Amino acid sequence: MNFKPLGKRVLVQRTEVEEKTASGIILVDSAKEKPNTAKVIAIGSEVSELKEGDIIVFEQFRGTELSLEGEDYLVLDIENIIGVM
């Protein structure tokens, strides 16, 4: 992949969402919430707190969605990342 975030931005890929509730109910796609955890794929030159492969937690409804080579990604500003798992 030829994408490098600039400055204080991070390219992440969301983690998978559970398709079943704890009680065994299977969720349809429209009922699933988008996860707010993701794997770091690439980091901008001004980001020193993270490294590729980290699993992060970020603020809900933040970032810019994009599709690269058939995969869905999210570009986040470092300020929208809450922490590392």
Buried (B, 14 or more C-beta within 10 A) or exposed (E): EEEEBEEBBBBBBBEEEEEEEEEEEEEEEEEEEEBBBBBBBBBBEEBEEBEEEBEBEBEEEBBEEEEEEEEEBBBBBBEBBEEEE
